[in-house]
Amino acid sequence: MLFELGVGPAATLRIVLNEQTPLGAQTPTSAGISTNAIRLIFNSFSIGGGLLSGDVIIAHSQAQINDAVAAVPKPATWAQMILGFALIGVVARRRKVITA
């Protein structure tokens, strides 16, 4: 959410709530995010007879994930799973129904 006092990039005061920006290089195996709860941006803001320029950031946090690769089962794992289901099917089919 963005609040501005002034017009466009020359706004004298900008208030940004819950600002989220990418952090570092975003690749298939690495991702990051930077979050600011509140960011105040002063651009020649008149205060007390002077001008104030700069940023004030409240509650900054970062998160980075490296070597995040989607888990893909190996062929042996697939074969073992298929054989397991086949074995369950064979046992279920060969089971005799006992009547009393």
All heavy atoms as an XYZ file, in Angstrom:
727
protein
N       0.848     -1.152      0.000
C       0.000      0.000      0.000
C       0.906      1.230      0.000
O       1.895      1.278      0.702
C      -0.904     -0.026      1.226
C      -1.927      1.064      1.215
S      -3.122      0.929      2.554
C      -4.092     -0.419      1.968
N       0.557      2.214     -0.799
C       1.406      3.387     -0.988
C       0.600      4.654     -0.735
O      -0.506      4.808     -1.250
C       1.954      3.393     -2.418
C       2.759      4.602     -2.853
C       4.068      4.665     -2.098
C       3.016      4.545     -4.341
N       1.153      5.525      0.084
C       0.576      6.852      0.318
C       1.624      7.872     -0.094
O       2.796      7.721      0.243
C       0.224      7.052      1.804
C      -0.741      6.043      2.340
C      -0.287      4.947      3.043
C      -2.106      6.199      2.135
C      -1.162      4.010      3.541
C      -2.992      5.264      2.642
C      -2.535      4.173      3.338
N       1.191      8.923     -0.819
C       2.135      9.942     -1.263
C       1.647     11.333     -0.890
O       0.458     11.626     -0.975
C       2.316      9.898     -2.786
C       3.032      8.686     -3.285
C       3.301      8.751     -4.780
O       2.637      9.519     -5.493
O       4.184      8.025     -5.218
N       2.583     12.182     -0.474
C       2.320     13.596     -0.248
C       3.111     14.336     -1.316
O       4.330     14.436     -1.247
C       2.775     14.026      1.153
C       2.562     15.489      1.517
C       1.077     15.820      1.513
C       3.156     15.773      2.881
N       2.444     14.771     -2.361
C       3.099     15.343     -3.527
C       2.666     14.543     -4.745
O       1.781     13.707     -4.673
N       3.316     14.765     -5.879
C       2.903     14.116     -7.119
C       4.055     13.325     -7.725
O       5.144     13.856     -7.908
C       2.400     15.161     -8.146
C       1.969     14.491     -9.433
C       1.251     15.962     -7.557
N       3.797     12.033     -8.052
C       4.753     11.192     -8.772
C       6.078     10.999     -8.063
O       6.151     11.018     -6.835
N       7.183     10.834     -8.838
C       8.495     10.582     -8.253
C       9.020     11.759     -7.428
O       9.889     11.608     -6.588
C       9.404     10.334     -9.455
C       8.544     10.252    -10.647
C       7.190     10.772    -10.276
N       8.475     12.967     -7.675
C       8.921     14.145     -6.928
C       8.135     14.328     -5.632
O       8.212     15.368     -5.001
C       8.769     15.389     -7.802
N       7.368     13.324     -5.223
C       6.592     13.424     -3.980
C       7.541     13.690     -2.827
O       8.630     13.133     -2.752
C       5.825     12.131     -3.752
N       7.149     14.560     -1.930
C       8.023     14.926     -0.820
C       8.022     13.873      0.276
O       9.005     13.728      0.993
C       7.618     16.282     -0.238
O       6.256     16.239      0.160
C       7.808     17.386     -1.258
N       6.916     13.133      0.424
C       6.846     12.073      1.433
C       6.070     10.905      0.859
O       4.960     11.072      0.354
C       6.156     12.580      2.707
C       5.863     11.520      3.780
C       7.154     10.912      4.297
C       5.052     12.117      4.915
N       6.676      9.732      0.907
C       5.994      8.505      0.478
C       6.004      7.545      1.657
O       7.034      7.355      2.307
C       6.711      7.868     -0.711
C       6.684      8.740     -1.936
C       7.490      8.141     -3.063
N       6.768      6.985     -3.584
C       7.335      6.048     -4.338
N       8.604      6.123     -4.629
N       6.627      5.052     -4.783
N       4.868      6.905      1.923
C       4.748      5.902      2.980
C       4.329      4.595      2.316
O       3.277      4.534      1.677
C       3.709      6.318      4.044
C       4.095      7.660      4.661
C       3.580      5.241      5.112
C       3.035      8.252      5.557
N       5.156      3.570      2.451
C       4.883      2.270      1.845
C       4.675      1.264      2.973
O       5.526      1.116      3.850
C       6.049      1.813      0.939
C       5.709      0.510      0.252
C       6.402      2.881     -0.076
N       3.537      0.586      2.954
C       3.231     -0.443      3.947
C       3.391     -1.822      3.327
O       2.919     -2.069      2.217
C       1.800     -0.260      4.472
C       1.481      1.089      5.105
C       0.022      1.152      5.500
C       2.373      1.352      6.293
N       4.032     -2.736      4.040
C       4.241     -4.116      3.608
C       4.897     -4.192      2.230
O       4.394     -4.843      1.320
C       2.926     -4.903      3.632
C       3.176     -6.396      3.587
O       4.234     -6.873      3.977
N       2.210     -7.148      3.099
N       6.039     -3.550      2.086
C       6.792     -3.557      0.830
C       7.566     -4.868      0.711
O       8.293     -5.261      1.617
C       7.757     -2.379      0.815
C       8.641     -2.333     -0.398
C       9.654     -1.219     -0.318
O      10.235     -1.009      0.760
O       9.854     -0.563     -1.343
N       7.398     -5.558     -0.409
C       8.106     -6.821     -0.651
C       8.837     -6.724     -1.978
O       8.235     -6.414     -2.992
C       7.131     -7.992     -0.669
C       6.431     -8.178      0.650
C       5.435     -9.317      0.641
O       5.126     -9.873     -0.389
N       4.934     -9.660      1.804
N      10.147     -6.991     -1.942
C      10.968     -6.909     -3.141
C      11.810     -8.176     -3.271
O      12.198     -8.779     -2.267
C      11.902     -5.684     -3.091
O      12.694     -5.744     -1.905
C      11.122     -4.387     -3.095
N      12.114     -8.597     -4.511
C      12.991     -9.762     -4.703
C      14.377     -9.478     -4.133
O      14.858     -8.349     -4.173
C      13.052     -9.935     -6.216
C      11.933     -9.131     -6.769
C      11.633     -8.060     -5.768
N      15.008    -10.510     -3.611
C      16.325    -10.374     -2.992
C      17.324    -11.222     -3.769
O      17.165    -12.438     -3.864
C      16.266    -10.839     -1.533
C      17.549    -10.788     -0.722
C      17.996     -9.341     -0.553
C      17.332    -11.409      0.638
N      18.324    -10.594     -4.363
C      19.354    -11.322     -5.094
C      18.831    -11.868     -6.409
O      17.763    -11.509     -6.890
N      19.625    -12.761     -6.989
C      19.266    -13.373     -8.262
C      18.194    -14.432     -8.051
O      18.326    -15.299     -7.195
C      20.496    -13.998     -8.906
N      17.124    -14.357     -8.816
C      16.043    -15.331     -8.746
C      16.293    -16.387     -9.827
O      16.184    -16.106    -11.009
C      14.683    -14.651     -8.973
C      14.398    -13.491     -8.036
C      14.213    -13.912     -6.595
O      13.520    -14.865     -6.305
N      14.854    -13.216     -5.682
N      16.666    -17.589     -9.418
C      16.939    -18.680    -10.353
C      16.050    -19.866     -9.988
O      15.405    -19.855     -8.934
C      18.421    -19.104    -10.269
O      18.661    -19.665     -8.973
C      19.352    -17.921    -10.490
N      16.017    -20.910    -10.817
C      15.205    -22.079    -10.465
C      15.636    -22.760     -9.164
O      14.848    -23.453     -8.537
C      15.395    -23.014    -11.660
C      15.746    -22.113    -12.790
C      16.539    -20.989    -12.177
N      16.887    -22.575     -8.743
C      17.351    -23.234     -7.516
C      17.592    -22.265     -6.369
O      18.039    -22.676     -5.304
C      18.653    -24.011     -7.789
O      19.647    -23.096     -8.231
C      18.438    -25.096     -8.817
N      17.311    -20.976     -6.567
C      17.562    -19.996     -5.518
C      16.523    -18.878     -5.604
O      16.225    -18.392     -6.691
C      18.965    -19.410     -5.668
O      19.174    -18.396     -4.715
N      15.990    -18.483     -4.457
C      15.010    -17.407     -4.423
C      15.123    -16.673     -3.099
O      15.516    -17.252     -2.097
C      13.608    -17.968     -4.602
N      14.784    -15.395     -3.111
C      14.826    -14.621     -1.878
C      13.829    -13.482     -1.916
O      13.381    -13.055     -2.972
N      13.472    -13.008     -0.729
C      12.538    -11.895     -0.626
C      12.971    -10.990      0.530
O      13.479    -11.469      1.540
C      11.088    -12.378     -0.435
C      10.114    -11.219     -0.544
C      10.922    -13.100      0.888
C       8.671    -11.647     -0.642
N      12.775     -9.703      0.341
C      13.049     -8.708      1.372
C      11.731     -8.012      1.688
O      11.015     -7.597      0.777
C      14.079     -7.706      0.853
O      14.261     -6.674      1.784
N      11.405     -7.880      2.973
C      10.131     -7.297      3.376
C      10.361     -6.162      4.357
O      11.123     -6.303      5.303
C       9.237     -8.368      4.035
O       9.052     -9.436      3.126
C       7.885     -7.804      4.403
N       9.700     -5.050      4.113
C       9.698     -3.908      5.031
C       8.261     -3.699      5.495
O       7.362     -3.539      4.668
C      10.191     -2.633      4.340
C      11.608     -2.759      3.850
O      12.449     -3.349      4.513
N      11.879     -2.223      2.673
N       8.019     -3.698      6.797
C       6.668     -3.466      7.302
C       6.232     -2.035      6.988
O       5.140     -1.811      6.492
C       6.597     -3.738      8.797
N       7.090     -1.079      7.274
C       6.801      0.334      6.989
C       8.071      0.979      6.435
O       9.146      0.820      6.988
C       6.369      1.104      8.255
C       5.121      0.471      8.867
C       6.120      2.574      7.937
C       4.739      1.049     10.208
N       7.932      1.700      5.334
C       9.067      2.438      4.758
C       8.632      3.875      4.503
O       7.640      4.114      3.804
C       9.522      1.795      3.453
C      10.700      2.501      2.821
C      11.172      1.795      1.571
N      12.279      2.506      0.975
C      12.706      2.295     -0.257
N      12.123      1.380     -1.000
N      13.715      2.983     -0.734
N       9.329      4.803      5.078
C       9.082      6.230      4.875
C      10.185      6.773      3.974
O      11.365      6.617      4.274
C       9.094      6.983      6.204
C       8.166      6.460      7.302
C       8.418      7.196      8.594
C       6.726      6.577      6.874
N       9.800      7.412      2.871
C      10.770      7.953      1.921
C      10.592      9.468      1.886
O       9.534      9.962      1.502
C      10.562      7.355      0.509
C      10.605      5.829      0.582
C      11.601      7.900     -0.462
C      10.062      5.146     -0.644
N      11.611     10.186      2.326
C      11.586     11.643      2.343
C      12.389     12.169      1.159
O      13.524     11.769      0.946
C      12.196     12.180      3.647
C      11.468     11.729      4.880
C      11.937     10.651      5.617
C      10.326     12.379      5.296
C      11.284     10.238      6.758
C       9.652     11.977      6.432
C      10.127     10.903      7.171
N      11.790     13.091      0.387
C      12.458     13.694     -0.765
C      12.322     15.210     -0.634
O      11.316     15.788     -1.029
C      11.831     13.193     -2.066
C      12.537     13.720     -3.296
O      13.640     14.248     -3.200
N      11.902     13.583     -4.441
N      13.321     15.836     -0.036
C      13.304     17.281      0.220
C      12.049     17.682      0.996
O      11.342     18.631      0.647
C      13.397     18.070     -1.084
O      14.610     17.775     -1.731
N      11.771     16.915      2.042
C      10.607     17.159      2.890
C      10.921     18.305      3.844
O      11.916     18.287      4.553
C      10.271     15.887      3.674
C       9.015     15.964      4.494
C       7.774     15.934      3.880
C       9.077     16.070      5.870
C       6.615     15.989      4.623
C       7.917     16.130      6.629
C       6.684     16.093      6.004
N      10.058     19.330      3.854
C      10.282     20.513      4.680
C       9.888     20.226      6.129
O       8.748     19.864      6.405
C       9.451     21.677      4.140
O       9.622     22.810      4.968
N      10.871     20.345      7.025
C      10.609     20.112      8.446
C      11.484     21.052      9.275
O      12.699     21.118      9.081
C      10.848     18.632      8.821
C      10.425     18.358     10.242
C      12.255     18.216      8.576
C      10.333     16.889     10.590
N      10.873     21.804     10.170
C      11.609     22.693     11.067
C      12.498     23.702     10.363
O      13.596     23.985     10.826
N      12.078     24.210      9.230
C      12.872     25.205      8.511
C      13.974     24.600      7.646
O      14.721     25.308      7.001
N      14.100     23.269      7.620
C      15.108     22.605      6.788
C      14.473     21.573      5.876
O      13.266     21.365      5.882
N      15.294     20.935      5.067
C      14.812     19.895      4.158
C      15.372     18.546      4.577
O      16.554     18.423      4.912
C      15.231     20.212      2.715
C      14.650     21.488      2.112
C      15.210     21.716      0.713
C      13.135     21.420      2.075
N      14.528     17.551      4.552
C      14.910     16.202      4.957
C      14.799     15.274      3.756
O      13.773     15.248      3.078
C      13.995     15.721      6.093
C      14.190     14.309      6.605
C      15.570     14.172      7.254
C      13.108     13.949      7.596
N      15.859     14.525      3.486
C      15.848     13.533      2.406
C      16.416     12.230      2.949
O      17.367     12.239      3.734
C      16.683     13.998      1.217
O      16.091     15.113      0.594
N      15.834     11.101      2.541
C      16.324      9.793      2.963
C      15.193      8.821      3.222
O      14.025      9.111      2.949
N      15.559      7.644      3.720
C      14.595      6.568      3.989
C      14.621      6.197      5.460
O      15.671      6.216      6.096
C      14.951      5.298      3.203
C      14.716      5.442      1.709
O      14.320      6.529      1.268
O      14.924      4.449      1.003
N      13.463      5.826      5.979
C      13.349      5.232      7.307
C      12.607      3.920      7.117
O      11.502      3.894      6.562
C      12.573      6.147      8.291
C      12.375      5.443      9.616
C      13.293      7.464      8.472
N      13.227      2.817      7.546
C      12.620      1.492      7.398
C      12.362      0.916      8.783
O      13.256      0.875      9.626
C      13.521      0.562      6.570
C      13.664      1.103      5.149
C      12.966     -0.859      6.561
C      14.637      0.344      4.282
N      11.135      0.464      8.994
C      10.744     -0.131     10.274
C      10.389     -1.598     10.024
O       9.605     -1.908      9.133
C       9.543      0.619     10.878
C       9.918      2.090     11.096
C       9.080     -0.037     12.162
C       8.769      2.980     11.483
N      10.989     -2.493     10.813
C      10.720     -3.941     10.760
C      11.094     -4.536      9.402
O      10.254     -4.942      8.618
C       9.279     -4.250     11.119
N      12.379     -4.622      9.146
C      12.921     -5.208      7.913
C      13.236     -6.686      8.149
O      13.765     -7.060      9.189
C      14.198     -4.474      7.501
C      14.892     -5.075      6.335
N      14.480     -4.867      5.046
C      15.953     -5.912      6.256
C      15.270     -5.535      4.228
N      16.182     -6.175      4.944
N      12.898     -7.532      7.179
C      13.251     -8.953      7.270
C      13.623     -9.474      5.886
O      13.206     -8.921      4.881
C      12.104     -9.774      7.861
O      10.978     -9.701      7.015
N      14.434    -10.555      5.880
C      14.867    -11.168      4.626
C      14.733    -12.682      4.737
O      14.893    -13.253      5.814
C      16.330    -10.845      4.338
C      16.602     -9.406      4.068
C      18.081     -9.155      3.790
O      18.936     -9.961      4.114
N      18.375     -8.028      3.174
N      14.479    -13.307      3.617
C      14.452    -14.766      3.552
C      15.115    -15.197      2.251
O      14.880    -14.601      1.205
C      13.023    -15.283      3.609
N      15.962    -16.223      2.323
C      16.695    -16.717      1.150
C      16.642    -18.235      1.143
O      16.886    -18.875      2.167
C      18.148    -16.242      1.200
C      18.981    -16.624      0.005
C      18.705    -15.752     -1.211
O      18.365    -14.591     -1.086
N      18.845    -16.315     -2.387
N      16.325    -18.818     -0.008
C      16.319    -20.271     -0.177
C      17.331    -20.608     -1.265
O      17.245    -20.071     -2.374
C      14.934    -20.798     -0.573
C      13.916    -20.475      0.513
C      14.977    -22.288     -0.844
C      12.502    -20.823      0.145
N      18.295    -21.467     -0.947
C      19.300    -21.882     -1.920
C      19.181    -23.374     -2.178
O      18.805    -24.144     -1.298
C      20.711    -21.569     -1.399
C      20.930    -20.080     -1.281
O      20.501    -19.311     -2.127
N      21.587    -19.678     -0.214
N      19.553    -23.778     -3.368
C      19.547    -25.189     -3.771
C      18.188    -25.830     -3.573
O      18.077    -26.981     -3.157
C      20.614    -25.981     -3.025
C      22.012    -25.469     -3.303
O      22.229    -24.993     -4.440
O      22.858    -25.522     -2.418
N      17.138    -25.093     -3.862
C      15.783    -25.640     -3.766
C      15.462    -26.334     -5.087
O      15.226    -25.693     -6.091
C      14.782    -24.536     -3.491
N      15.492    -27.637     -5.088
C      15.211    -28.425     -6.281
C      13.987    -29.278     -5.998
O      13.891    -29.918     -4.950
C      16.419    -29.323     -6.645
C      16.109    -30.150     -7.872
C      17.652    -28.481     -6.856
N      13.068    -29.259     -6.929
C      11.863    -30.066     -6.753
C      12.246    -31.540     -6.687
O      13.052    -32.033     -7.474
C      10.904    -29.825     -7.901
N      11.673    -32.254     -5.738
C      11.984    -33.668     -5.558
C      11.310    -34.492     -6.655
O      10.098    -34.437     -6.832
C      11.519    -34.135     -4.191
N      12.107    -35.234     -7.404
C      11.598    -36.127     -8.433
C      12.085    -37.529     -8.089
O      13.285    -37.753     -7.971
C      12.110    -35.719     -9.837
C      11.625    -36.691    -10.890
C      11.690    -34.305    -10.158
N      11.147    -38.472     -7.901
C      11.563    -39.830     -7.538
C      12.442    -40.465     -8.611
O      12.249    -40.246     -9.811
C      10.244    -40.588     -7.403
C       9.201    -39.540     -7.232
C       9.704    -38.335     -7.947
N      13.383    -41.284     -8.172
C      14.245    -42.006     -9.091
C      13.459    -43.157     -9.720
O      12.456    -43.607     -9.162
C      15.450    -42.561     -8.339
C      16.349    -41.476     -7.780
C      17.516    -42.087     -7.036
C      18.376    -40.982     -6.431
N      19.482    -41.521     -5.665
N      13.899    -43.665    -10.875
C      13.181    -44.765    -11.525
C      13.030    -45.994    -10.621
O      11.987    -46.667    -10.655
C      14.046    -45.083    -12.753
C      14.722    -43.788    -13.067
C      14.973    -43.144    -11.739
N      14.032    -46.291     -9.796
C      13.934    -47.442     -8.901
C      12.804    -47.260     -7.894
O      12.113    -48.211     -7.523
C      15.258    -47.663     -8.177
N      12.588    -46.031     -7.458
C      11.504    -45.748     -6.517
C      10.150    -45.977     -7.184
O       9.240    -46.558     -6.586
C      11.609    -44.298     -6.004
O      12.904    -44.109     -5.443
C      10.547    -43.995     -4.980
N      10.011    -45.530     -8.442
C       8.768    -45.760     -9.173
C       8.522    -47.265     -9.339
O       7.398    -47.741     -9.146
C       8.818    -45.099    -10.554
C       8.574    -43.631    -10.526
C       9.492    -42.642    -10.690
C       7.325    -42.981    -10.300
N       8.895    -41.414    -10.579
C       7.554    -41.591    -10.345
C       6.039    -43.431    -10.068
C       6.552    -40.662    -10.169
C       5.029    -42.484     -9.895
C       5.293    -41.129     -9.941
N       9.562    -48.013     -9.702
C       9.423    -49.457     -9.903
C       8.992    -50.139     -8.608
O       8.113    -51.014     -8.607
C      10.739    -50.048    -10.409
N       9.589    -49.747     -7.502
C       9.250    -50.339     -6.205
C       7.794    -50.029     -5.834
O       7.077    -50.902     -5.329
C      10.207    -49.782     -5.151
C      10.186    -50.524     -3.843
C      11.261    -49.990     -2.901
O      11.697    -48.847     -3.012
N      11.676    -50.823     -1.965
N       7.346    -48.837     -6.117
C       5.967    -48.472     -5.808
C       4.980    -49.268     -6.671
O       3.987    -49.797     -6.173
C       5.759    -46.972     -6.033
C       4.372    -46.487     -5.664
S       4.170    -44.709     -5.846
C       4.343    -44.506     -7.600
N       5.277    -49.391     -7.957
C       4.395    -50.137     -8.864
C       4.347    -51.611     -8.467
O       3.271    -52.228     -8.444
C       4.850    -49.951    -10.326
C       4.583    -48.493    -10.745
C       4.145    -50.923    -11.262
C       5.211    -48.093    -12.057
N       5.506    -52.191     -8.132
C       5.528    -53.584     -7.686
C       4.748    -53.771     -6.389
O       4.064    -54.781     -6.198
C       6.969    -54.066     -7.513
C       7.728    -54.345     -8.808
C       9.192    -54.653     -8.509
C       7.080    -55.480     -9.568
N       4.827    -52.813     -5.499
C       4.072    -52.881     -4.247
C       2.578    -52.886     -4.501
O       1.835    -53.680     -3.908
N       2.115    -52.005     -5.386
C       0.686    -51.999     -5.716
C       0.268    -53.297     -6.401
O      -0.818    -53.832     -6.145
C       0.337    -50.795     -6.599
C       0.263    -49.500     -5.854
C       0.946    -48.390     -6.309
C      -0.496    -49.387     -4.704
C       0.881    -47.184     -5.632
C      -0.579    -48.184     -4.015
C       0.117    -47.085     -4.481
N       1.135    -53.815     -7.280
C       0.827    -55.090     -7.948
C       0.721    -56.219     -6.933
O      -0.183    -57.069     -7.018
C       1.891    -55.401     -8.999
N       1.629    -56.252     -5.971
C       1.596    -57.290     -4.938
C       0.320    -57.190     -4.106
O      -0.312    -58.219     -3.798
C       2.831    -57.163     -4.035
C       2.967    -58.228     -2.937
C       3.074    -59.617     -3.556
C       4.168    -57.934     -2.068
N      -0.086    -56.005     -3.764
C      -1.344    -55.828     -3.013
C      -2.521    -56.341     -3.841
O      -3.418    -57.011     -3.320
C      -1.541    -54.345     -2.626
C      -0.514    -53.940     -1.580
C      -2.960    -54.089     -2.115
C      -0.473    -52.456     -1.286
N      -2.514    -56.055     -5.142
C      -3.579    -56.536     -6.027
C      -3.618    -58.049     -6.110
O      -4.687    -58.664     -6.076
N      -2.434    -58.701     -6.207
C      -2.367    -60.165     -6.286
C      -2.880    -60.790     -4.990
O      -3.671    -61.738     -5.011
C      -0.920    -60.631     -6.590
C      -0.759    -62.130     -6.378
C      -0.531    -60.255     -8.010
N      -2.457    -60.265     -3.863
C      -2.900    -60.802     -2.569
C      -4.400    -60.631     -2.412
O      -5.099    -61.555     -1.970
C      -2.134    -60.114     -1.408
C      -2.751    -60.455     -0.068
C      -0.668    -60.515     -1.442
N      -4.930    -59.499     -2.795
C      -6.369    -59.262     -2.675
C      -7.156    -60.183     -3.595
O      -8.233    -60.676     -3.235
C      -6.687    -57.809     -2.985
N      -6.624    -60.496     -4.765
C      -7.328    -61.341     -5.732
C      -7.297    -62.809     -5.317
O      -8.260    -63.539     -5.534
C      -6.687    -61.163     -7.098
C      -7.421    -61.857     -8.194
C      -6.746    -61.585     -9.516
N      -7.448    -62.304    -10.553
C      -8.111    -61.745    -11.518
N      -8.155    -60.439    -11.615
N      -8.729    -62.472    -12.424
N      -6.199    -63.271     -4.708
C      -6.047    -64.682     -4.334
C      -6.726    -65.019     -3.012
O      -6.892    -66.187     -2.703
C      -4.567    -65.015     -4.230
C      -3.885    -64.940     -5.602
C      -2.543    -65.479     -5.549
N      -2.668    -66.920     -5.303
C      -1.675    -67.775     -5.357
N      -0.482    -67.345     -5.639
N      -1.846    -69.053     -5.138
N      -7.074    -64.025     -2.250
C      -7.700    -64.265     -0.947
C      -9.064    -64.924     -1.149
O      -9.880    -64.449     -1.929
C      -7.861    -62.935     -0.201
C      -8.280    -63.124      1.227
C      -8.248    -61.824      1.959
N      -6.859    -61.519      2.287
C      -6.479    -60.522      3.040
N      -7.364    -59.709      3.539
N      -5.225    -60.315      3.306
N      -9.287    -66.030     -0.487
C     -10.540    -66.752     -0.613
C     -11.534    -66.215      0.425
O     -11.169    -65.875      1.532
C     -10.326    -68.238     -0.364
C      -9.486    -68.892     -1.434
C      -9.329    -70.350     -1.152
C      -8.427    -70.986     -2.197
N      -8.237    -72.385     -1.976
N     -12.761    -66.188      0.009
C     -13.803    -65.744      0.915
C     -14.293    -66.974      1.676
O     -14.681    -67.985      1.095
C     -14.978    -65.101      0.136
C     -16.078    -64.702      1.079
C     -14.470    -63.916     -0.658
N     -14.253    -66.919      2.996
C     -14.694    -68.026      3.850
C     -16.136    -67.732      4.276
O     -16.415    -66.690      4.841
C     -13.801    -68.178      5.077
C     -12.354    -68.427      4.614
C     -14.298    -69.269      5.995
C     -11.350    -68.435      5.743
N     -17.001    -68.697      3.963
C     -18.401    -68.522      4.383
C     -18.677    -69.423      5.579
O     -18.200    -70.533      5.681
C     -19.358    -68.904      3.231
O     -19.086    -70.215      2.815
C     -19.198    -67.941      2.076
N     -19.483    -68.940      6.471
C     -19.755    -69.706      7.690
C     -21.033    -70.472      7.605
O     -21.897    -70.357      6.871
C     -19.792    -68.784      8.883
